[in-house]
Amino acid sequence: MDFLQLSGRRILVFGVANKKSVAYQVAQQLEAVGAEVVYVVRSEERKAQVAKLLDRVANPSLAGKARAIYVCDVEHQSQIDALAANLKSDFDGFWGLVHSIAFADYSDGMHPFHETTRRQFLQAIDISCFSLIALAGALQDQLDPSGSVVTISISTTRMASESYGFMAPVKAALDSSLAFLTKSFSRFSEVRFNAVAAGLLKTSASAGIPGYVDAYLYAERVIPRKRALHTEEVASTATFLLSPRSSGIASQSIVVDAGMSTNYFDHDVVSDAMRGA
């Protein structure tokens, strides 16, 4: 039974970097239920890496066929426009789109938020937030009128986590854009825009954030089940939001944090903190 009703539907997935990526896990789940996935990555080098990765993934329905992989650096509108033109030439439309793109420049280490530079902040906004708006605009006539767009956000933008630097305000802008995109598209379609607001994950991107590992280990202790959130769990929510089964959900950020936000005053964690005071 095709419960999710995704079999045969074509979906664009942006942001696969490696097998630890949220986008990769979403794509694998989509392929497993019979959806056709079209991949978009940042560079030719990444395209070669992802092609090699996907070649190792057994999928009977794709026997003898290579996955379609396109290149688009979303910092450049010209590349977004070229991608839209190429996709329109090669396909007759898409049911949905997965936006799993984010970047922040922490190359000079982590600094107090008020020391964030204009260049750092605007680049992060451009890549992590505006890219969703730009892609939606460029691909609006290729998205199914009843389709779904899903982005990947974070579980809270109101907690001043120093280990996440200046990205929380950027993700807050991304979350806010969901309502405006849904409203804007409602003039001509029923396309829904939603986000999976993920807790701390062990990904290659997060490993490069100074101090993130300690925050991840702390989150694992605070989560009621005492086990960290898994990328597959975030991907499963994204897959559901892409499906027609979630048709009543629009302009929302669905928190997936394994209950972390309900358990900050865990007895053992509080006791450890007080002993060290």
CORTA-V793655 format. One record per backbone hydrogen bond with DSSP energy under -1.0 kcal/mol. CO is the residue of the C=O (numbers start at 1). NH is the residue of the N-H. Records with the same first field share a line. If there is no record, write none. Layout:
# CORTA-V793655
CO->NH, NH
This chain:
# CORTA-V793655
1->3
6->9
9->36
10->95, 96
11->38
12->98
13->40
14->100
18->21
21->25
22->26
23->27
24->28
25->29
26->30
27->31
28->32
29->33
30->35
31->34
34->8
36->11
38->13
39->70
40->15
41->72
43->47
44->48
45->49
46->50
47->51
48->52
49->53
50->54
51->55
54->57
59->62
60->63
62->65
68->39
70->41
73->76
76->80
77->81
78->82
79->83
80->84
81->85
82->86
83->87
84->88
85->89
86->90
87->91
94->144
95->148
96->12
97->150
98->14
99->152
104->106
106->109
112->115
113->116
117->121
118->122
119->123
120->124
121->125
122->126
123->127
124->128
125->129, 130
126->131
129->132, 133
130->134
131->135
132->136
133->137
134->138
135->139
139->142
142->94
144->147
145->190
147->192
148->97
149->194
150->99
151->196
153->198
159->161
161->164
164->167
167->171
168->172
169->173
170->174
171->175
172->176
173->177
175->178
176->180
177->181
178->182
179->183
180->184
181->185
182->186
184->187
185->188, 189
192->149
193->251
194->151
195->254
196->153, 198
197->256
198->155
201->203
203->207
205->208
206->209
209->212
211->215
212->216
213->217
214->218
215->219
216->220
217->221
218->222
219->223
223->226
230->234
231->235
232->236
233->237
234->238
235->239
236->240
237->241
238->242
243->246
244->247
246->249
252->195
254->197
256->199
257->260
259->262
260->263
263->266
266->270
267->271
268->272
269->273
270->274
271->275
272->276
